[in-house]
Amino acid sequence: MLYQITDGSVSAGGTLILSHIDFEIKGKEKIAVVGRNGAGKTTLLRLIAGELELDRDDRRGGPGIMKSRQVTIGMLKQQTFADGNRTVEEELLEACPCKETFERERYEYEQEYDRLFTGFGFAKADKGKRLSEFSGGEQTKIALIRLLLMKPDILLLDEPTNHLDIQTTEWLERYLREHEHAVVMVSHDRFFLDRTADVVYEVSGQGLVRYAGNYTHYRQEKRKALELQQKAYERQQAELARLEEVIERFKHKPTKASFARAKKKQIERMELVDKPVEDDVHLFTGEISPLIPGGKWVMEAEHLKIGYDRALLEITLRIRRGQKIGILGANGVGKSTFLKTVAGLIPPVRGGAGKVGSIFGKAGGIAGIDEVGAGSETYERQGGIGKFSLGNHVTIGYFDQHSAEIQSEKSVVEHFHDLFPAMTEKDVRSILGAYLFGGKEASRPVSSLSGGEKARLVLAELLQSRPNFLVLDEPTNHMDVQAKETLESAFRAYTGTILFVSHDRYFIQQVADAVLIFEGQSVLYYPFGYVHYLERMEREKSGEPIAAQVKAEDAALIAGMRAVPKAERHRLREIPTEEAYLDWKLRLVMEKLEPAAEAYGRLEEEYRALEKEWMESEAYWGEEAYREANVYREENANRESDAEEQVCLRGARQWELQQQKDINWKRLCQLEHDRDEAWEAWNKLCMEWIDRYTEEG
């Protein structure tokens, strides 16, 4: 045990912040501390750093804080350097433990210094600059470099990814995973925590709860714990009500008074289960289906040029119904421009013939919704700018940050009801509650909402109107974690098509099943999701000669050829031989890959359904009920024969439940094993698909 807090409390200004907490750091653990703003996360870091002390507590048996040895602790602080006239090199070399210029230890320190300095995006020439020449964010990065060079036994990081771009954040993730000492970090970047943490502590209600695993595992385990606690609470309340009824029935009967007193003592001996505090995140369990399914192909673009005064890039792409595609790329490469072109807000770079539509062209639309391509109409532009068309009966719902600039003195519930007048007020409140506008929140004026709350309201309107094609530009900006996870759940439940841009990597991971990468003048397509893409990129950086992406143009070609019915495959002869050969090679893998993906999806659904069914079943709670039956038997051993008969019947029932529980547990374990094997098979085929493509790349 490197560091331990036992039964510790911390107060500030007479207010209790942390109450009787237990906390520990083992070896090289990477620990994430999570919780709502103001819960006490930074207070915990300051306590570990020695800036705060535990409250005096005469009931505590020991000192409260124990260390296995004399440990060094370093904490990143969001502040500038005291002397801005010093150069970066002077500041960083001052922390070097070896002052001799030609010592090996000094050489290794400078090597690490160079690796960190360039890893954080600085040029080597920046070493000679004065600290005052850097911005506040850059100074914070330099302070973090200095802290990492000191290599304390416990590294404390408070929002370390602030001021970092995605590339630098990914570099820091890799560095911390390999870091040889313990790290305790607070961050709102959930993906960063997912990639670095192996333990999570949640600060809530002045207490701490420890969860093994990364952020995603913590969220899963917390939901399970809440469900179990809710079941236990409801069961105990029902048992208390039953016992109270028995006491009330028999307490005035002379022959039953001792029995009633025994039941009262049983209640007094019970350890009461606390009513669980509801999680602030709402999870959508059913599907959110579009009003109109729309055609199989939602969008097709061929050599489409997008931009304003000049073409930023040219893109060829096909999007199939039901796909959820995230767009990645640096600022200014054309991501938002592409979304606006798809939505009809701006035309391609040069004018052209054909129908030009606008999503704001119809009165009464909700949050920028319009139907394009209904019936025989097409949405096409050509004449030197490429071609672009939307599929039949495609209804677009568009969102960007300007969509949330709504002003109204009406309450949230009135505003929402005006948009959907056919709904009852009860239904309106139920839907708003699902998007975290419950109770008093629904009665607030729209104009009083924050930017993130307005965006959440507009997205709720958008999903309730149920278009079949959502085009979203940074939908979760300025939202707290609870709002983000609620919307992630809603977008996963949505069965239509989504094309979106987001800088929130965790949101991309949760929603996208494929990604488009905008790099310079090219667009690359990766068909297997964001995390899979990152793993592939890391393998590529390690030196493996592989290609992690597929040109969007090639992906569109392959999708088009695969869509040709078997009876019409002779038409493929019109396609160049090289392209047909590539499609043939990929199709051999796809014929195995698609069933493998379906098998994994089916087993995952079966596992989740069986897990939920088991946790809600009488058999799941049978073991506890069996123990209660034994207590019941002991208390009523001297009663009449009818009581003995009831005990026997109840005992037999509990034995049956225990047997059923054993059977269900074995089924669940087997299904989990089958599901994991199916995932491995699908993942292997994904790799094979990319490798086959690469052979011709």
Salt bridges, closest charged atoms under 4 A:
ASP7 OD1 - HIS20 ND1 2.73
GLU24 OE2 - LYS26 NZ 3.38
GLU29 OE2 - ARG210 NH2 2.76
GLU51 OE1 - ARG46 NE 3.07
GLU51 OE2 - LYS77 NZ 3.18
ASP57 OD2 - HIS20 ND1 3.82
ASP57 OD1 - ARG59 NE 3.77
ASP58 OD1 - ARG56 NE 3.59
GLU91 OE1 - ARG86 NE 3.02
GLU91 OE2 - ARG146 NH1 2.33
GLU94 OE1 - ARG86 NH2 2.92
GLU108 OE2 - ARG104 NE 3.18
GLU110 OE2 - ARG106 NE 2.92
GLU112 OE1 - ARG115 NH2 3.37
ASP114 OD1 - LYS127 NZ 2.34
ASP126 OD1 - LYS129 NZ 3.24
ASP153 OD2 - ARG69 NH1 3.20
GLU159 OE2 - HIS188 ND1 2.51
GLU173 OE1 - ARG195 NE 3.69
GLU173 OE2 - ARG505 NH2 2.56
GLU180 OE2 - LYS151 NZ 3.97
GLU180 OE2 - HIS181 NE2 3.70
ASP189 OD2 - ARG505 NH2 3.24
GLU202 OE2 - LYS222 NZ 2.60
GLU221 OE2 - HIS217 NE2 3.58
GLU221 OE2 - LYS224 NZ 3.83
GLU239 OE2 - ARG242 NH2 2.58
GLU245 OE2 - ARG249 NH2 3.46
GLU248 OE1 - LYS251 NZ 3.19
ASP279 OD2 - ARG219 NH2 2.71
ASP280 OD2 - ARG36 NH1 2.44
GLU300 OE1 - ARG318 NE 3.13
GLU314 OE2 - HIS303 ND1 2.84
GLU314 OE1 - LYS305 NZ 3.56
ASP370 OD1 - LYS362 NZ 3.55
GLU371 OE2 - HIS393 ND1 3.56
GLU405 OE2 - HIS402 ND1 3.07
ASP418 OD2 - LYS410 NZ 2.41
GLU425 OE2 - ARG429 NE 3.26
GLU441 OE1 - ARG444 NH1 2.96
GLU453 OE2 - ARG444 NH1 3.25
GLU461 OE2 - HIS415 NE2 2.75
GLU474 OE2 - HIS503 ND1 2.29
ASP480 OD2 - ARG36 NH2 3.54
GLU485 OE2 - ARG190 NH1 3.71
GLU485 OE1 - ARG219 NE 2.88
GLU488 OE2 - ARG190 NH2 2.61
ASP504 OD2 - ARG190 NH2 3.19
ASP504 OD2 - LYS484 NZ 3.06
GLU538 OE2 - ARG177 NH2 3.64
GLU538 OE2 - ARG195 NH2 2.41
GLU544 OE1 - ARG539 NH2 3.05
GLU553 OE2 - HIS303 NE2 3.93
GLU568 OE1 - ARG571 NH1 3.29
ASP583 OD1 - ARG562 NH2 3.91
ASP583 OD2 - ARG587 NH1 2.82
GLU604 OE2 - ARG608 NE 2.95
GLU604 OE1 - ARG675 NH1 3.21
GLU606 OE2 - ARG602 NH1 3.42
GLU611 OE2 - LYS224 NZ 3.37
GLU611 OE1 - ARG608 NH1 3.33
GLU618 OE1 - ARG653 NH2 2.87
GLU623 OE2 - ARG627 NH1 3.81
GLU623 OE1 - LYS661 NZ 3.05
GLU628 OE1 - ARG650 NH2 3.69
GLU635 OE1 - LYS263 NZ 3.04
GLU635 OE2 - ARG269 NH2 3.77
GLU640 OE2 - LYS256 NZ 3.59
GLU640 OE1 - ARG639 NE 3.83
GLU656 OE1 - ARG653 NH1 3.39
GLU672 OE2 - ARG675 NH2 3.91
ASP674 OD1 - HIS673 ND1 3.64
ASP676 OD1 - ARG675 NH2 3.18
GLU677 OE2 - HIS673 NE2 3.48
GLU688 OE2 - LYS592 NZ 3.84
GLU688 OE2 - ARG692 NH2 3.35
ASP691 OD1 - ARG536 NH2 2.73
GLU695 OE1 - LYS585 NZ 2.95
GLU696 OE2 - LYS585 NZ 3.38
